Amino acid sequence: MKNLTLITKPSPKIFNSVRERDFIVQTHLEDDFSAIYASVKNSENRLAAIFVKTEKTVSEINFQEKWRGVPLLFYVSSIGKIRDLWKNMNLLKQLDITFFFPADYKDISTSISFLASLGINSGFYFQKDKTPNYEGLKDVLYYSFYPKIPIGNIQPYSFIEKNDILHGGINFSSVFFDNPEKFLWVDLEGNIAFNEELLNNKQFIKTSIEELYKIEEDKDYKDELLKWHEHFLKVDKCSACPAWRICKGSKEDICNEDFQEFMSEIVDVASDVQTSKPKTRNEIWQ
Amino acid sequence: MANLLLTESCNRSCPYCFAKDYMQSTENDFLSWDDLIYVADFLEASGERKISLLGGEPTIHPKFVDFVRYLNQRGFGIINVFTNGIVSDHHLEEFKKYLLEIPKNNFYFTCNVNHPDICSKKELEQTGKFFEVFGERISLSLNVYKPDFDWQYAIDYIEKYNLRRHIRLGITHPIPGAVNVSIKKTDMPKMAKRIMSYIDQLDEKQISLGFDCGMPLCLFSNEDLGRLYKNAGNRMRFDCGVPVDIGPQLDVWSCFPLSNFNKKSIYDFNSLQEIRDFYNKFNAKIRKKGHGLFEECKTCHHFETGRCAGGCLAHIINNFSKEEMAEFKEELK
């Protein structure tokens, strides 16, 4: 069985209903992360990350010593006041944390470059009905792929860079946990969906977590994994898109001409970087 | 150590200012966050972890505190801020709150102070407050722009505010093609004599002296040199390095006196060493064309070996004949 990572809200009931699973727990800033960590661990599962969506800015978050060792993913509104970051900066650099900003954030380039240059991981996410700040995202693209110095990861660019796009496709939506090949979303009642939006719309693939173990044999699940075939059967815009190798049609709902151009530029840059990487010769025992 | 200008604006207008021609207050003359990050990356990739922050007056940059904290967090082990120490009460409170946390060996000031006679009462009051807060992080820097200069006030400041026991003495140079007050070469021996008149007091108070670039070695007798070395050790220099100045719009040039010549962009280079090599070649070209400041430089082995630069290149350029200047400008193209 594939080790599908489950994304859910904190619930000992859900944690205790499965074993040997990776969990990403979606919660609030006010919650006790170490208690969640302990709860997942006690259920004989693994905590892949704690995932928080907040309206707060980075500078408004009260970073805590006890967060050390817990992988954290924060969706924040902006970086906030840099002046207020300094008191926490040493701790922040030591935490296993990634900040995601909305792609339309006007200061996205400066904020991400600032964090990355200090070795702090960050990234951006797309939102429906909001036009991304393409200029900023492109600046960050080049900063991420051609850094002068070692920098923090910038998602989804780092994900794309670390996966071979020259000899096969990848789905960069994994970074947003929107890839059923790797992630499934579970609500507090144990209902399972392919992504967050479907979960919120109560479009479940299964209505009990007990059914998780046989999901791979499920026809709907298999169909979902092969859904990308449809683009070629319909011969739609995705089927001829230069960015297919990194998107696999996963952002069809927000894709327009500008988005396609932006994604194609990512492919060009990633291909250039991956092509120019020195090939390592296999040693004889490999 | 590279010099990074945070702004071109200054809250003072000194008669000798070697940067005066460059300082034109414009609306967008503050270094941006993006450009600071670029410069920090550029220097780090060049293996340089020391930086001087200049202006204009760098402390008037609205992000001054954040820039310093950022560079410190980036691992710049030395952040030296060249300031005039005229800081508002509001900014001083801010500096106290956010900058005193940085260890004093990593972050300090070189404070350029004028004689109190040419400063307003308010200026002196603010500088005094600044000295009280940051005293142990402050070295004084004086620009000598007349041969009979009086710098007793600097020694008094060191005593009164317990500042670092070092004085950096810069000889003011002419800016080719611009107007500023500077020391004429005929006045230089008098100036050197004046410097030596303070050496006993400096020794007695255990204050070391250091020269900025372009001080000709031959202004001092062997006995003077012995006393200077005894006072300052290897801080005593007579050469001309390429400090590399980086402007707020990421222009680069060799140093302020030569800022009107061969200005490039940081984007033209891959490393700090490349910039230094470029301007070293450029400076060597000027020196070859005009030799040193004095006629004797032509046969001086100190000049030949580079122990002495033969004064600032700005003097040499100023001495070019019309034909030589035209030829020089042609070469630059």
Interface residues (C-beta under 8 A of the other chain):
Chain A: I82 R83 W86 M89 K93 S109 T110 S113 F114 S117 L118 D139 P147 K148 I149
Chain B: W33 D34 I37 A40 D41 F42 E44 A45 K63 V65 D66 R69 Y70 Q73 R74 Y98
